[in-house]
Amino acid sequence: MPSKSKSLNATLLRLTHHYSDAKDLFNAVRAEHPDASKKDIVLAALAMMIDQCETDASSARKLHQLALQRRGEE
């Protein structure tokens, strides 16, 4: 599990700079990690948002949007 979350975190951080829309970012992450659940991606986005909030506000905002838009969806 830790390597799965680290991989998701790295993918989110890498792709955040390429997508301005949270839905597009989510879909890109899902394409690279088809076995990851929505919950896994949202939790990884929240973790990376917290990690990046002081050093990269733009990325933190995008990750926050992704987490808010996708939480609770099935």
FENJOCOR-V104967 format. One line per field, one symbol per residue. phi: phi as a letter, one per 30 degrees, with the letter a starting at -180 (. if undefined). psi: psi as a letter, one per 40 degrees, with the letter a starting at -180 (. if undefined). A space follows every 50 residues. Layout:
phi = ???
psi = ???
This chain:
phi = .eddddddeddedddedcbccddddeddddddbddddededddddddddd dcedcbddddddddeedddcdidc
psi = ddddddddddddddedeehdhdddddddddddgdehiddddddddddddd dedddgdddddddddddddeiei.
